[in-house]
């Protein structure tokens, strides 16, 4: 898998069955067919990776290079904030 300097990410869309709902994987063209929210998720999780890598020397949450999995689930109901 091609990675951006160690980052390994996968984006799923509403993963009732994740293996069939993958929309982007590290090494795919960016932004490719990703919508704006998905692009921001890839960029944001990549930034989080580098924060933890540069600050704590961790290459993933488990320190063993685990792939960062992002789930993009559209909001179907309005959110009420009090």
mmCIF file of the N, C-alpha and C atoms, coordinates in Angstrom:
data_MODEL
# 
_entry.id   MODEL 
# 
loop_
_atom_site.group_PDB 
_atom_site.id 
_atom_site.type_symbol 
_atom_site.label_atom_id 
_atom_site.label_alt_id 
_atom_site.label_comp_id 
_atom_site.label_asym_id 
_atom_site.label_entity_id 
_atom_site.label_seq_id 
_atom_site.pdbx_PDB_ins_code 
_atom_site.Cartn_x 
_atom_site.Cartn_y 
_atom_site.Cartn_z 
_atom_site.occupancy 
_atom_site.B_iso_or_equiv 
_atom_site.pdbx_formal_charge 
_atom_site.auth_seq_id 
_atom_site.auth_comp_id 
_atom_site.auth_asym_id 
_atom_site.auth_atom_id 
_atom_site.pdbx_PDB_model_num 
ATOM 1   N N  . UNK A 1 1  ? 0.839   -1.171 0.000  1.00 0.00 ? 1  UNK A N  1 
ATOM 2   C CA . UNK A 1 1  ? 0.000   0.000  0.000  1.00 0.00 ? 1  UNK A CA 1 
ATOM 3   C C  . UNK A 1 1  ? 0.886   1.238  0.000  1.00 0.00 ? 1  UNK A C  1 
ATOM 4   N N  . UNK A 1 2  ? 0.615   2.150  -0.882 1.00 0.00 ? 2  UNK A N  1 
ATOM 5   C CA . UNK A 1 2  ? 1.345   3.411  -0.923 1.00 0.00 ? 2  UNK A CA 1 
ATOM 6   C C  . UNK A 1 2  ? 0.830   4.312  0.191  1.00 0.00 ? 2  UNK A C  1 
ATOM 7   N N  . UNK A 1 3  ? 1.722   4.913  0.938  1.00 0.00 ? 3  UNK A N  1 
ATOM 8   C CA . UNK A 1 3  ? 1.301   5.786  2.016  1.00 0.00 ? 3  UNK A CA 1 
ATOM 9   C C  . UNK A 1 3  ? 2.018   7.111  1.920  1.00 0.00 ? 3  UNK A C  1 
ATOM 10  N N  . UNK A 1 4  ? 1.450   8.115  2.548  1.00 0.00 ? 4  UNK A N  1 
ATOM 11  C CA . UNK A 1 4  ? 2.059   9.444  2.576  1.00 0.00 ? 4  UNK A CA 1 
ATOM 12  C C  . UNK A 1 4  ? 2.974   9.519  3.791  1.00 0.00 ? 4  UNK A C  1 
ATOM 13  N N  . UNK A 1 5  ? 4.182   9.017  3.643  1.00 0.00 ? 5  UNK A N  1 
ATOM 14  C CA . UNK A 1 5  ? 5.150   9.112  4.717  1.00 0.00 ? 5  UNK A CA 1 
ATOM 15  C C  . UNK A 1 5  ? 4.756   8.350  5.962  1.00 0.00 ? 5  UNK A C  1 
ATOM 16  N N  . UNK A 1 6  ? 4.042   7.261  5.840  1.00 0.00 ? 6  UNK A N  1 
ATOM 17  C CA . UNK A 1 6  ? 3.677   6.457  6.989  1.00 0.00 ? 6  UNK A CA 1 
ATOM 18  C C  . UNK A 1 6  ? 2.191   6.451  7.280  1.00 0.00 ? 6  UNK A C  1 
ATOM 19  N N  . UNK A 1 7  ? 1.466   7.463  6.811  1.00 0.00 ? 7  UNK A N  1 
ATOM 20  C CA . UNK A 1 7  ? 0.024   7.514  7.065  1.00 0.00 ? 7  UNK A CA 1 
ATOM 21  C C  . UNK A 1 7  ? -0.659  6.420  6.264  1.00 0.00 ? 7  UNK A C  1 
ATOM 22  N N  . UNK A 1 8  ? -1.520  5.660  6.916  1.00 0.00 ? 8  UNK A N  1 
ATOM 23  C CA . UNK A 1 8  ? -2.329  4.660  6.223  1.00 0.00 ? 8  UNK A CA 1 
ATOM 24  C C  . UNK A 1 8  ? -3.781  4.928  6.590  1.00 0.00 ? 8  UNK A C  1 
ATOM 25  N N  . UNK A 1 9  ? -4.577  5.341  5.604  1.00 0.00 ? 9  UNK A N  1 
ATOM 26  C CA . UNK A 1 9  ? -5.962  5.701  5.871  1.00 0.00 ? 9  UNK A CA 1 
ATOM 27  C C  . UNK A 1 9  ? -6.896  4.989  4.912  1.00 0.00 ? 9  UNK A C  1 
ATOM 28  N N  . UNK A 1 10 ? -8.107  4.714  5.398  1.00 0.00 ? 10 UNK A N  1 
ATOM 29  C CA . UNK A 1 10 ? -9.179  4.186  4.582  1.00 0.00 ? 10 UNK A CA 1 
ATOM 30  C C  . UNK A 1 10 ? -10.452 4.921  4.967  1.00 0.00 ? 10 UNK A C  1 
ATOM 31  N N  . UNK A 1 11 ? -11.274 5.290  3.982  1.00 0.00 ? 11 UNK A N  1 
ATOM 32  C CA . UNK A 1 11 ? -12.540 5.983  4.240  1.00 0.00 ? 11 UNK A CA 1 
ATOM 33  C C  . UNK A 1 11 ? -13.674 5.094  3.758  1.00 0.00 ? 11 UNK A C  1 
ATOM 34  N N  . UNK A 1 12 ? -14.648 4.883  4.650  1.00 0.00 ? 12 UNK A N  1 
ATOM 35  C CA . UNK A 1 12 ? -15.855 4.128  4.322  1.00 0.00 ? 12 UNK A CA 1 
ATOM 36  C C  . UNK A 1 12 ? -17.046 5.065  4.370  1.00 0.00 ? 12 UNK A C  1 
ATOM 37  N N  . UNK A 1 13 ? -18.035 4.761  3.556  1.00 0.00 ? 13 UNK A N  1 
ATOM 38  C CA . UNK A 1 13 ? -19.259 5.550  3.532  1.00 0.00 ? 13 UNK A CA 1 
ATOM 39  C C  . UNK A 1 13 ? -20.380 4.719  4.132  1.00 0.00 ? 13 UNK A C  1 
ATOM 40  N N  . UNK A 1 14 ? -20.937 5.166  5.245  1.00 0.00 ? 14 UNK A N  1 
ATOM 41  C CA . UNK A 1 14 ? -22.086 4.529  5.886  1.00 0.00 ? 14 UNK A CA 1 
ATOM 42  C C  . UNK A 1 14 ? -21.941 3.004  5.907  1.00 0.00 ? 14 UNK A C  1 
ATOM 43  N N  . UNK A 1 15 ? -21.022 2.500  6.708  1.00 0.00 ? 15 UNK A N  1 
ATOM 44  C CA . UNK A 1 15 ? -20.573 1.117  6.562  1.00 0.00 ? 15 UNK A CA 1 
ATOM 45  C C  . UNK A 1 15 ? -21.492 0.056  7.163  1.00 0.00 ? 15 UNK A C  1 
ATOM 46  N N  . UNK A 1 16 ? -22.646 -0.134 6.584  1.00 0.00 ? 16 UNK A N  1 
ATOM 47  C CA . UNK A 1 16 ? -23.458 -1.281 6.979  1.00 0.00 ? 16 UNK A CA 1 
ATOM 48  C C  . UNK A 1 16 ? -22.682 -2.550 6.638  1.00 0.00 ? 16 UNK A C  1 
ATOM 49  N N  . UNK A 1 17 ? -21.936 -2.496 5.543  1.00 0.00 ? 17 UNK A N  1 
ATOM 50  C CA . UNK A 1 17 ? -21.048 -3.577 5.143  1.00 0.00 ? 17 UNK A CA 1 
ATOM 51  C C  . UNK A 1 17 ? -19.773 -2.908 4.615  1.00 0.00 ? 17 UNK A C  1 
ATOM 52  N N  . UNK A 1 18 ? -18.821 -2.618 5.521  1.00 0.00 ? 18 UNK A N  1 
ATOM 53  C CA . UNK A 1 18 ? -17.659 -1.801 5.138  1.00 0.00 ? 18 UNK A CA 1 
ATOM 54  C C  . UNK A 1 18 ? -16.886 -2.288 3.931  1.00 0.00 ? 18 UNK A C  1 
ATOM 55  N N  . UNK A 1 19 ? -16.782 -3.582 3.739  1.00 0.00 ? 19 UNK A N  1 
ATOM 56  C CA . UNK A 1 19 ? -15.977 -4.052 2.615  1.00 0.00 ? 19 UNK A CA 1 
ATOM 57  C C  . UNK A 1 19 ? -16.582 -3.657 1.280  1.00 0.00 ? 19 UNK A C  1 
ATOM 58  N N  . UNK A 1 20 ? -17.864 -3.347 1.271  1.00 0.00 ? 20 UNK A N  1 
ATOM 59  C CA . UNK A 1 20 ? -18.523 -2.922 0.033  1.00 0.00 ? 20 UNK A CA 1 
ATOM 60  C C  . UNK A 1 20 ? -18.701 -1.415 -0.045 1.00 0.00 ? 20 UNK A C  1 
ATOM 61  N N  . UNK A 1 21 ? -18.383 -0.707 1.024  1.00 0.00 ? 21 UNK A N  1 
ATOM 62  C CA . UNK A 1 21 ? -18.616 0.736  1.074  1.00 0.00 ? 21 UNK A CA 1 
ATOM 63  C C  . UNK A 1 21 ? -17.343 1.557  1.165  1.00 0.00 ? 21 UNK A C  1 
ATOM 64  N N  . UNK A 1 22 ? -16.200 0.988  0.814  1.00 0.00 ? 22 UNK A N  1 
ATOM 65  C CA . UNK A 1 22 ? -14.949 1.753  0.839  1.00 0.00 ? 22 UNK A CA 1 
ATOM 66  C C  . UNK A 1 22 ? -14.981 2.751  -0.306 1.00 0.00 ? 22 UNK A C  1 
ATOM 67  N N  . UNK A 1 23 ? -14.716 4.016  0.019  1.00 0.00 ? 23 UNK A N  1 
ATOM 68  C CA . UNK A 1 23 ? -14.726 5.056  -1.013 1.00 0.00 ? 23 UNK A CA 1 
ATOM 69  C C  . UNK A 1 23 ? -13.336 5.601  -1.304 1.00 0.00 ? 23 UNK A C  1 
ATOM 70  N N  . UNK A 1 24 ? -12.394 5.349  -0.398 1.00 0.00 ? 24 UNK A N  1 
ATOM 71  C CA . UNK A 1 24 ? -11.035 5.850  -0.620 1.00 0.00 ? 24 UNK A CA 1 
ATOM 72  C C  . UNK A 1 24 ? -10.074 5.056  0.241  1.00 0.00 ? 24 UNK A C  1 
ATOM 73  N N  . UNK A 1 25 ? -8.905  4.794  -0.305 1.00 0.00 ? 25 UNK A N  1 
ATOM 74  C CA . UNK A 1 25 ? -7.860  4.089  0.414  1.00 0.00 ? 25 UNK A CA 1 
ATOM 75  C C  . UNK A 1 25 ? -6.540  4.802  0.147  1.00 0.00 ? 25 UNK A C  1 
ATOM 76  N N  . UNK A 1 26 ? -5.658  4.782  1.118  1.00 0.00 ? 26 UNK A N  1 
ATOM 77  C CA . UNK A 1 26 ? -4.344  5.398  0.931  1.00 0.00 ? 26 UNK A CA 1 
ATOM 78  C C  . UNK A 1 26 ? -3.723  4.887  -0.364 1.00 0.00 ? 26 UNK A C  1 
ATOM 79  N N  . UNK A 1 27 ? -3.236  5.799  -1.163 1.00 0.00 ? 27 UNK A N  1 
ATOM 80  C CA . UNK A 1 27 ? -2.672  5.448  -2.463 1.00 0.00 ? 27 UNK A CA 1 
ATOM 81  C C  . UNK A 1 27 ? -3.617  5.754  -3.616 1.00 0.00 ? 27 UNK A C  1 
ATOM 82  N N  . UNK A 1 28 ? -4.925  5.896  -3.321 1.00 0.00 ? 28 UNK A N  1 
ATOM 83  C CA . UNK A 1 28 ? -5.885  6.318  -4.350 1.00 0.00 ? 28 UNK A CA 1 
ATOM 84  C C  . UNK A 1 28 ? -5.635  7.791  -4.663 1.00 0.00 ? 28 UNK A C  1 
ATOM 85  N N  . UNK A 1 29 ? -6.019  8.254  -5.859 1.00 0.00 ? 29 UNK A N  1 
ATOM 86  C CA . UNK A 1 29 ? -5.878  9.681  -6.163 1.00 0.00 ? 29 UNK A CA 1 
ATOM 87  C C  . UNK A 1 29 ? -6.640  10.528 -5.147 1.00 0.00 ? 29 UNK A C  1 
ATOM 88  N N  . UNK A 1 30 ? -6.053  11.643 -4.770 1.00 0.00 ? 30 UNK A N  1 
ATOM 89  C CA . UNK A 1 30 ? -6.723  12.570 -3.850 1.00 0.00 ? 30 UNK A CA 1 
ATOM 90  C C  . UNK A 1 30 ? -6.906  13.899 -4.549 1.00 0.00 ? 30 UNK A C  1 
ATOM 91  N N  . UNK A 1 31 ? -8.099  14.455 -4.576 1.00 0.00 ? 31 UNK A N  1 
ATOM 92  C CA . UNK A 1 31 ? -9.278  14.029 -3.856 1.00 0.00 ? 31 UNK A CA 1 
ATOM 93  C C  . UNK A 1 31 ? -10.091 12.950 -4.556 1.00 0.00 ? 31 UNK A C  1 
ATOM 94  N N  . UNK A 1 32 ? -9.775  12.635 -5.805 1.00 0.00 ? 32 UNK A N  1 
ATOM 95  C CA . UNK A 1 32 ? -10.546 11.603 -6.502 1.00 0.00 ? 32 UNK A CA 1 
ATOM 96  C C  . UNK A 1 32 ? -12.026 11.936 -6.484 1.00 0.00 ? 32 UNK A C  1 
ATOM 97  N N  . UNK A 1 33 ? -12.864 10.967 -6.134 1.00 0.00 ? 33 UNK A N  1 
ATOM 98  C CA . UNK A 1 33 ? -14.313 11.169 -6.120 1.00 0.00 ? 33 UNK A CA 1 
ATOM 99  C C  . UNK A 1 33 ? -14.833 11.529 -4.732 1.00 0.00 ? 33 UNK A C  1 
ATOM 100 N N  . UNK A 1 34 ? -13.939 11.842 -3.802 1.00 0.00 ? 34 UNK A N  1 
ATOM 101 C CA . UNK A 1 34 ? -14.381 12.187 -2.449 1.00 0.00 ? 34 UNK A CA 1 
ATOM 102 C C  . UNK A 1 34 ? -15.135 13.513 -2.448 1.00 0.00 ? 34 UNK A C  1 
ATOM 103 N N  . UNK A 1 35 ? -16.208 13.557 -1.657 1.00 0.00 ? 35 UNK A N  1 
ATOM 104 C CA . UNK A 1 35 ? -16.912 14.832 -1.519 1.00 0.00 ? 35 UNK A CA 1 
ATOM 105 C C  . UNK A 1 35 ? -16.140 15.715 -0.534 1.00 0.00 ? 35 UNK A C  1 
ATOM 106 N N  . UNK A 1 36 ? -16.605 16.931 -0.335 1.00 0.00 ? 36 UNK A N  1 
ATOM 107 C CA . UNK A 1 36 ? -15.867 17.881 0.492  1.00 0.00 ? 36 UNK A CA 1 
ATOM 108 C C  . UNK A 1 36 ? -15.696 17.374 1.922  1.00 0.00 ? 36 UNK A C  1 
ATOM 109 N N  . UNK A 1 37 ? -16.745 16.798 2.515  1.00 0.00 ? 37 UNK A N  1 
ATOM 110 C CA . UNK A 1 37 ? -16.643 16.277 3.877  1.00 0.00 ? 37 UNK A CA 1 
ATOM 111 C C  . UNK A 1 37 ? -15.595 15.170 3.961  1.00 0.00 ? 37 UNK A C  1 
ATOM 112 N N  . UNK A 1 38 ? -15.609 14.274 3.006  1.00 0.00 ? 38 UNK A N  1 
ATOM 113 C CA . UNK A 1 38 ? -14.658 13.163 3.011  1.00 0.00 ? 38 UNK A CA 1 
ATOM 114 C C  . UNK A 1 38 ? -13.230 13.664 2.829  1.00 0.00 ? 38 UNK A C  1 
ATOM 115 N N  . UNK A 1 39 ? -13.036 14.662 1.972  1.00 0.00 ? 39 UNK A N  1 
ATOM 116 C CA . UNK A 1 39 ? -11.704 15.248 1.788  1.00 0.00 ? 39 UNK A CA 1 
ATOM 117 C C  . UNK A 1 39 ? -11.195 15.845 3.097  1.00 0.00 ? 39 UNK A C  1 
ATOM 118 N N  . UNK A 1 40 ? -12.083 16.545 3.818  1.00 0.00 ? 40 UNK A N  1 
ATOM 119 C CA . UNK A 1 40 ? -11.692 17.150 5.088  1.00 0.00 ? 40 UNK A CA 1 
ATOM 120 C C  . UNK A 1 40 ? -11.379 16.076 6.126  1.00 0.00 ? 40 UNK A C  1 
ATOM 121 N N  . UNK A 1 41 ? -12.092 14.955 6.079  1.00 0.00 ? 41 UNK A N  1 
ATOM 122 C CA . UNK A 1 41 ? -11.813 13.854 7.006  1.00 0.00 ? 41 UNK A CA 1 
ATOM 123 C C  . UNK A 1 41 ? -10.438 13.263 6.741  1.00 0.00 ? 41 UNK A C  1 
ATOM 124 N N  . UNK A 1 42 ? -10.093 13.065 5.487  1.00 0.00 ? 42 UNK A N  1 
ATOM 125 C CA . UNK A 1 42 ? -8.781  12.522 5.140  1.00 0.00 ? 42 UNK A CA 1 
ATOM 126 C C  . UNK A 1 42 ? -7.687  13.497 5.581  1.00 0.00 ? 42 UNK A C  1 
ATOM 127 N N  . UNK A 1 43 ? -7.872  14.771 5.298  1.00 0.00 ? 43 UNK A N  1 
ATOM 128 C CA . UNK A 1 43 ? -6.881  15.775 5.678  1.00 0.00 ? 43 UNK A CA 1 
ATOM 129 C C  . UNK A 1 43 ? -6.766  15.883 7.195  1.00 0.00 ? 43 UNK A C  1 
ATOM 130 N N  . UNK A 1 44 ? -7.906  15.931 7.887  1.00 0.00 ? 44 UNK A N  1 
ATOM 131 C CA . UNK A 1 44 ? -7.900  16.068 9.346  1.00 0.00 ? 44 UNK A CA 1 
ATOM 132 C C  . UNK A 1 44 ? -7.290  14.878 10.051 1.00 0.00 ? 44 UNK A C  1 
ATOM 133 N N  . UNK A 1 45 ? -7.620  13.669 9.614  1.00 0.00 ? 45 UNK A N  1 
ATOM 134 C CA . UNK A 1 45 ? -7.041  12.491 10.262 1.00 0.00 ? 45 UNK A CA 1 
ATOM 135 C C  . UNK A 1 45 ? -5.560  12.387 9.941  1.00 0.00 ? 45 UNK A C  1 
ATOM 136 N N  . UNK A 1 46 ? -5.173  12.834 8.749  1.00 0.00 ? 46 UNK A N  1 
ATOM 137 C CA . UNK A 1 46 ? -3.744  12.876 8.427  1.00 0.00 ? 46 UNK A CA 1 
ATOM 138 C C  . UNK A 1 46 ? -2.999  13.846 9.334  1.00 0.00 ? 46 UNK A C  1 
ATOM 139 N N  . UNK A 1 47 ? -3.613  15.002 9.600  1.00 0.00 ? 47 UNK A N  1 
ATOM 140 C CA . UNK A 1 47 ? -2.999  15.966 10.513 1.00 0.00 ? 47 UNK A CA 1 
ATOM 141 C C  . UNK A 1 47 ? -2.893  15.388 11.925 1.00 0.00 ? 47 UNK A C  1 
ATOM 142 N N  . UNK A 1 48 ? -3.922  14.646 12.357 1.00 0.00 ? 48 UNK A N  1 
ATOM 143 C CA . UNK A 1 48 ? -3.882  14.000 13.674 1.00 0.00 ? 48 UNK A CA 1 
ATOM 144 C C  . UNK A 1 48 ? -2.749  12.981 13.731 1.00 0.00 ? 48 UNK A C  1 
ATOM 145 N N  . UNK A 1 49 ? -2.565  12.243 12.641 1.00 0.00 ? 49 UNK A N  1 
ATOM 146 C CA . UNK A 1 49 ? -1.465  11.279 12.580 1.00 0.00 ? 49 UNK A CA 1 
ATOM 147 C C  . UNK A 1 49 ? -0.138  11.976 12.848 1.00 0.00 ? 49 UNK A C  1 
ATOM 148 N N  . UNK A 1 50 ? 0.100   13.075 12.113 1.00 0.00 ? 50 UNK A N  1 
ATOM 149 C CA . UNK A 1 50 ? 1.386   13.761 12.253 1.00 0.00 ? 50 UNK A CA 1 
ATOM 150 C C  . UNK A 1 50 ? 1.547   14.392 13.629 1.00 0.00 ? 50 UNK A C  1 
ATOM 151 N N  . UNK A 1 51 ? 0.455   14.857 14.247 1.00 0.00 ? 51 UNK A N  1 
ATOM 152 C CA . UNK A 1 51 ? 0.531   15.384 15.605 1.00 0.00 ? 51 UNK A CA 1 
ATOM 153 C C  . UNK A 1 51 ? 1.042   14.298 16.549 1.00 0.00 ? 51 UNK A C  1 
ATOM 154 N N  . UNK A 1 52 ? 0.424   13.125 16.496 1.00 0.00 ? 52 UNK A N  1 
ATOM 155 C CA . UNK A 1 52 ? 0.840   12.041 17.391 1.00 0.00 ? 52 UNK A CA 1 
ATOM 156 C C  . UNK A 1 52 ? 2.217   11.497 17.022 1.00 0.00 ? 52 UNK A C  1 
ATOM 157 N N  . UNK A 1 53 ? 2.537   11.469 15.746 1.00 0.00 ? 53 UNK A N  1 
ATOM 158 C CA . UNK A 1 53 ? 3.849   10.981 15.315 1.00 0.00 ? 53 UNK A CA 1 
ATOM 159 C C  . UNK A 1 53 ? 4.955   11.934 15.785 1.00 0.00 ? 53 UNK A C  1 
ATOM 160 N N  . UNK A 1 54 ? 4.765   13.229 15.545 1.00 0.00 ? 54 UNK A N  1 
ATOM 161 C CA . UNK A 1 54 ? 5.794   14.205 15.883 1.00 0.00 ? 54 UNK A CA 1 
ATOM 162 C C  . UNK A 1 54 ? 5.886   14.472 17.383 1.00 0.00 ? 54 UNK A C  1 
ATOM 163 N N  . UNK A 1 55 ? 4.755   14.419 18.093 1.00 0.00 ? 55 UNK A N  1 
ATOM 164 C CA . UNK A 1 55 ? 4.736   14.751 19.517 1.00 0.00 ? 55 UNK A CA 1 
ATOM 165 C C  . UNK A 1 55 ? 5.088   13.564 20.404 1.00 0.00 ? 55 UNK A C  1 
ATOM 166 N N  . UNK A 1 56 ? 4.527   12.393 20.056 1.00 0.00 ? 56 UNK A N  1 
ATOM 167 C CA . UNK A 1 56 ? 4.676   11.235 20.935 1.00 0.00 ? 56 UNK A CA 1 
ATOM 168 C C  . UNK A 1 56 ? 5.426   10.070 20.298 1.00 0.00 ? 56 UNK A C  1 
ATOM 169 N N  . UNK A 1 57 ? 5.805   10.202 19.022 1.00 0.00 ? 57 UNK A N  1 
ATOM 170 C CA . UNK A 1 57 ? 6.512   9.127  18.348 1.00 0.00 ? 57 UNK A CA 1 
ATOM 171 C C  . UNK A 1 57 ? 5.632   7.920  18.044 1.00 0.00 ? 57 UNK A C  1 
ATOM 172 N N  . UNK A 1 58 ? 4.309   8.116  18.008 1.00 0.00 ? 58 UNK A N  1 
ATOM 173 C CA . UNK A 1 58 ? 3.379   7.009  17.758 1.00 0.00 ? 58 UNK A CA 1 
ATOM 174 C C  . UNK A 1 58 ? 2.991   7.012  16.284 1.00 0.00 ? 58 UNK A C  1 
ATOM 175 N N  . UNK A 1 59 ? 2.960   5.831  15.675 1.00 0.00 ? 59 UNK A N  1 
ATOM 176 C CA . UNK A 1 59 ? 2.581   5.742  14.268 1.00 0.00 ? 59 UNK A CA 1 
ATOM 177 C C  . UNK A 1 59 ? 1.118   5.361  14.087 1.00 0.00 ? 59 UNK A C  1 
ATOM 178 N N  . UNK A 1 60 ? 0.400   5.180  15.189 1.00 0.00 ? 60 UNK A N  1 
ATOM 179 C CA . UNK A 1 60 ? -1.041  4.921  15.163 1.00 0.00 ? 60 UNK A CA 1 
ATOM 180 C C  . UNK A 1 60 ? -1.523  4.864  16.599 1.00 0.00 ? 60 UNK A C  1 
ATOM 181 N N  . UNK A 1 61 ? -2.817  4.694  16.786 1.00 0.00 ? 61 UNK A N  1 
ATOM 182 C CA . UNK A 1 61 ? -3.342  4.649  18.155 1.00 0.00 ? 61 UNK A CA 1 
ATOM 183 C C  . UNK A 1 61 ? -2.753  3.494  18.948 1.00 0.00 ? 61 UNK A C  1 
ATOM 184 N N  . UNK A 1 62 ? -2.380  2.409  18.254 1.00 0.00 ? 62 UNK A N  1 
ATOM 185 C CA . UNK A 1 62 ? -1.854  1.240  18.952 1.00 0.00 ? 62 UNK A CA 1 
ATOM 186 C C  . UNK A 1 62 ? -0.334  1.160  18.911 1.00 0.00 ? 62 UNK A C  1 
ATOM 187 N N  . UNK A 1 63 ? 0.315   2.141  18.261 1.00 0.00 ? 63 UNK A N  1 
ATOM 188 C CA . UNK A 1 63 ? 1.764   2.141  18.171 1.00 0.00 ? 63 UNK A CA 1 
ATOM 189 C C  . UNK A 1 63 ? 2.317   1.052  17.269 1.00 0.00 ? 63 UNK A C  1 
ATOM 190 N N  . UNK A 1 64 ? 1.433   0.385  16.527 1.00 0.00 ? 64 UNK A N  1 
ATOM 191 C CA . UNK A 1 64 ? 1.857   -0.721 15.663 1.00 0.00 ? 64 UNK A CA 1 
ATOM 192 C C  . UNK A 1 64 ? 1.458   -0.500 14.211 1.00 0.00 ? 64 UNK A C  1 
ATOM 193 N N  . UNK A 1 65 ? 1.263   0.771  13.828 1.00 0.00 ? 65 UNK A N  1 
ATOM 194 C CA . UNK A 1 65 ? 0.978   1.095  12.431 1.00 0.00 ? 65 UNK A CA 1 
ATOM 195 C C  . UNK A 1 65 ? -0.411  0.739  11.947 1.00 0.00 ? 65 UNK A C  1 
ATOM 196 N N  . UNK A 1 66 ? -1.381  0.677  12.849 1.00 0.00 ? 66 UNK A N  1 
ATOM 197 C CA . UNK A 1 66 ? -2.748  0.326  12.464 1.00 0.00 ? 66 UNK A CA 1 
ATOM 198 C C  . UNK A 1 66 ? -3.308  1.348  11.481 1.00 0.00 ? 66 UNK A C  1 
ATOM 199 N N  . UNK A 1 67 ? -4.053  0.878  10.486 1.00 0.00 ? 67 UNK A N  1 
ATOM 200 C CA . UNK A 1 67 ? -4.674  1.758  9.500  1.00 0.00 ? 67 UNK A CA 1 
ATOM 201 C C  . UNK A 1 67 ? -5.715  2.653  10.164 1.00 0.00 ? 67 UNK A C  1 
ATOM 202 N N  . UNK A 1 68 ? -5.706  3.945  9.811  1.00 0.00 ? 68 UNK A N  1 
ATOM 203 C CA . UNK A 1 68 ? -6.710  4.879  10.309 1.00 0.00 ? 68 UNK A CA 1 
ATOM 204 C C  . UNK A 1 68 ? -7.971  4.691  9.479  1.00 0.00 ? 68 UNK A C  1 
ATOM 205 N N  . UNK A 1 69 ? -9.035  4.272  10.110 1.00 0.00 ? 69 UNK A N  1 
ATOM 206 C CA . UNK A 1 69 ? -10.298 4.036  9.424  1.00 0.00 ? 69 UNK A CA 1 
ATOM 207 C C  . UNK A 1 69 ? -11.250 5.174  9.742  1.00 0.00 ? 69 UNK A C  1 
ATOM 208 N N  . UNK A 1 70 ? -11.767 5.805  8.702  1.00 0.00 ? 70 UNK A N  1 
ATOM 209 C CA . UNK A 1 70 ? -12.710 6.906  8.851  1.00 0.00 ? 70 UNK A CA 1 
ATOM 210 C C  . UNK A 1 70 ? -14.052 6.465  8.291  1.00 0.00 ? 70 UNK A C  1 
ATOM 211 N N  . UNK A 1 71 ? -15.117 6.757  9.034  1.00 0.00 ? 71 UNK A N  1 
ATOM 212 C CA . UNK A 1 71 ? -16.464 6.441  8.584  1.00 0.00 ? 71 UNK A CA 1 
ATOM 213 C C  . UNK A 1 71 ? -17.164 7.753  8.270  1.00 0.00 ? 71 UNK A C  1 
ATOM 214 N N  . UNK A 1 72 ? -17.608 7.903  7.031  1.00 0.00 ? 72 UNK A N  1 
ATOM 215 C CA . UNK A 1 72 ? -18.328 9.091  6.611  1.00 0.00 ? 72 UNK A CA 1 
ATOM 216 C C  . UNK A 1 72 ? -19.792 8.724  6.526  1.00 0.00 ? 72 UNK A C  1 
ATOM 217 N N  . UNK A 1 73 ? -20.562 9.131  7.515  1.00 0.00 ? 73 UNK A N  1 
ATOM 218 C CA . UNK A 1 73 ? -21.993 8.826  7.537  1.00 0.00 ? 73 UNK A CA 1 
ATOM 219 C C  . UNK A 1 73 ? -22.752 10.136 7.487  1.00 0.00 ? 73 UNK A C  1 
ATOM 220 N N  . UNK A 1 74 ? -23.524 10.325 6.456  1.00 0.00 ? 74 UNK A N  1 
ATOM 221 C CA . UNK A 1 74 ? -24.257 11.585 6.347  1.00 0.00 ? 74 UNK A CA 1 
ATOM 222 C C  . UNK A 1 74 ? -25.308 11.717 7.450  1.00 0.00 ? 74 UNK A C  1 
ATOM 223 N N  . UNK A 1 75 ? -25.508 12.948 7.879  1.00 0.00 ? 75 UNK A N  1 
ATOM 224 C CA . UNK A 1 75 ? -26.534 13.217 8.875  1.00 0.00 ? 75 UNK A CA 1 
ATOM 225 C C  . UNK A 1 75 ? -27.870 13.246 8.157  1.00 0.00 ? 75 UNK A C  1 
ATOM 226 N N  . UNK A 1 76 ? -28.784 12.383 8.592  1.00 0.00 ? 76 UNK A N  1 
ATOM 227 C CA . UNK A 1 76 ? -30.088 12.300 7.931  1.00 0.00 ? 76 UNK A CA 1 
ATOM 228 C C  . UNK A 1 76 ? -31.172 13.016 8.717  1.00 0.00 ? 76 UNK A C  1 
ATOM 229 N N  . UNK A 1 77 ? -30.892 13.359 9.963  1.00 0.00 ? 77 UNK A N  1 
ATOM 230 C CA . UNK A 1 77 ? -31.845 14.088 10.780 1.00 0.00 ? 77 UNK A CA 1 
ATOM 231 C C  . UNK A 1 77 ? -31.165 15.355 11.297 1.00 0.00 ? 77 UNK A C  1 
ATOM 232 N N  . UNK A 1 78 ? -31.912 16.433 11.422 1.00 0.00 ? 78 UNK A N  1 
ATOM 233 C CA . UNK A 1 78 ? -31.307 17.649 11.945 1.00 0.00 ? 78 UNK A CA 1 
ATOM 234 C C  . UNK A 1 78 ? -30.798 17.420 13.377 1.00 0.00 ? 78 UNK A C  1 
ATOM 235 N N  . UNK A 1 79 ? -29.712 18.077 13.695 1.00 0.00 ? 79 UNK A N  1 
ATOM 236 C CA . UNK A 1 79 ? -29.159 17.997 15.038 1.00 0.00 ? 79 UNK A CA 1 
ATOM 237 C C  . UNK A 1 79 ? -29.632 19.228 15.807 1.00 0.00 ? 79 UNK A C  1 
ATOM 238 N N  . UNK A 1 80 ? -30.191 18.998 16.988 1.00 0.00 ? 80 UNK A N  1 
ATOM 239 C CA . UNK A 1 80 ? -30.635 20.098 17.818 1.00 0.00 ? 80 UNK A CA 1 
ATOM 240 C C  . UNK A 1 80 ? -29.578 20.345 18.876 1.00 0.00 ? 80 UNK A C  1 
ATOM 241 N N  . UNK A 1 81 ? -29.112 21.560 18.948 1.00 0.00 ? 81 UNK A N  1 
ATOM 242 C CA . UNK A 1 81 ? -28.116 21.937 19.940 1.00 0.00 ? 81 UNK A CA 1 
ATOM 243 C C  . UNK A 1 81 ? -28.778 22.873 20.935 1.00 0.00 ? 81 UNK A C  1 
ATOM 244 N N  . UNK A 1 82 ? -28.648 22.565 22.199 1.00 0.00 ? 82 UNK A N  1 
ATOM 245 C CA . UNK A 1 82 ? -29.262 23.394 23.236 1.00 0.00 ? 82 UNK A CA 1 
ATOM 246 C C  . UNK A 1 82 ? -28.245 24.290 23.868 1.00 0.00 ? 82 UNK A C  1 
# 
